[in-house]
Amino acid sequence: MQAYDEKQTTDQGFTIYAAPTRGVNDSLSFRPDNPLVSDLRVRQALLHATNAKQVVDTLFSANYPQATSAIASSAAGYVNPQRQANLRTRLRPTPYWMKRAGRRPPTAFAPKMASGWR
């Protein structure tokens, strides 16, 4: 069922059961070989100028959550890019000034090991 038909259907008393996609999300992709968007800066400007949440809220219903990746979050192999970016930030190498001062950066996570683990 199309998103624009859902309100009319529920207003008539029908219940909609919407299973999430198990693969690839709807997306808008640019072909870099197109002269209009061949410059990376143009594509980045379009990315930053587009309010993805507003697009999703306008075109879709609550059954279509905003995607975080081209791959559906329910698909095998999905990696949340925000979580990945946070881990990259936390796992940065120790800055030179901290090494020189004999300090260590705060640990992002510490593995929990049993005392008898070998």
C-alpha positions in Angstrom: 0.0 0.0 0.0 1.3 3.5 -0.8 1.9 5.9 2.0 -0.6 8.4 0.7 -3.4 5.8 0.9 -2.8 4.9 4.5 -4.7 7.8 6.1 -7.8 7.1 4.0 -7.7 3.4 4.8 -7.3 3.9 8.6 -10.1 6.6 8.5 -12.4 3.9 7.2 -11.6 1.7 10.2 -9.1 -0.7 8.6 -6.0 -1.7 10.4 -2.7 -1.6 8.5 0.0 -4.1 9.1 3.2 -2.9 7.7 6.3 -5.1 7.7 9.6 -3.4 7.5 11.8 -3.8 4.5 14.5 -6.5 4.9 16.8 -5.1 2.3 17.4 -1.8 0.6 15.6 1.4 1.7 14.1 3.9 -0.7 16.8 6.4 -1.6 17.7 9.3 -3.9 21.1 8.9 -5.6 23.1 11.1 -7.8 25.1 9.9 -10.7 28.6 11.5 -10.3 29.1 11.3 -14.1 26.3 13.8 -14.7 27.9 17.2 -15.3 25.3 18.9 -13.0 26.5 17.0 -10.0 30.0 15.9 -11.0 31.6 18.3 -8.5 31.8 16.7 -5.0 31.1 20.1 -3.4 27.8 20.4 -5.3 26.7 17.0 -4.0 27.8 17.8 -0.5 25.9 21.2 -0.7 22.7 19.3 -1.8 23.2 16.9 1.1 23.4 19.6 3.7 20.6 21.7 2.1 18.1 18.8 2.1 16.0 18.3 5.2 15.6 14.5 5.1 13.3 14.4 8.0 10.9 16.9 6.4 11.0 14.9 3.1 10.1 11.6 4.9 7.4 13.3 7.0 5.9 14.9 3.9 5.9 12.0 1.5 5.6 9.0 3.9 3.6 7.9 6.9 4.7 6.7 10.4 5.2 3.2 8.8 8.2 4.6 6.9 10.8 5.7 9.4 13.7 7.9 8.3 16.6 5.7 7.1 20.1 6.0 8.4 21.7 4.0 5.5 20.8 2.6 2.1 20.6 -0.8 3.8 17.6 -1.3 6.1 18.3 -1.4 9.8 16.6 -4.9 9.9 18.9 -6.3 7.2 21.8 -8.6 8.0 25.1 -6.6 7.9 23.6 -3.2 8.7 25.9 -0.9 10.5 24.6 2.3 12.0 26.8 5.1 10.5 26.2 7.4 13.5 27.4 4.7 15.9 30.4 4.0 13.7 31.3 7.7 13.6 31.1 7.9 17.4 33.4 4.9 17.8 35.9 6.4 15.4 35.9 9.6 17.4 36.4 7.7 20.7 39.1 5.4 19.3 41.3 8.2 18.0 45.0 7.9 18.6 46.4 9.6 21.7 47.3 13.2 20.9 51.0 14.1 21.1 50.6 16.6 24.0 49.0 13.9 26.1 51.8 11.4 25.5 54.3 14.0 26.3 52.6 14.9 29.6 52.4 11.1 30.4 48.6 11.1 30.3 46.3 8.8 28.5 42.9 9.7 26.9 39.8 8.4 28.6 39.0 4.9 27.4 35.9 4.5 25.2 35.2 1.1 26.5 37.1 -1.4 28.6 36.7 -5.1 28.0 35.4 -7.0 31.0 37.5 -10.1 31.6 37.2 -12.7 34.2 40.2 -12.8 36.5 41.0 -16.3 35.4 40.7 -15.6 31.7 43.7 -16.6 29.6 
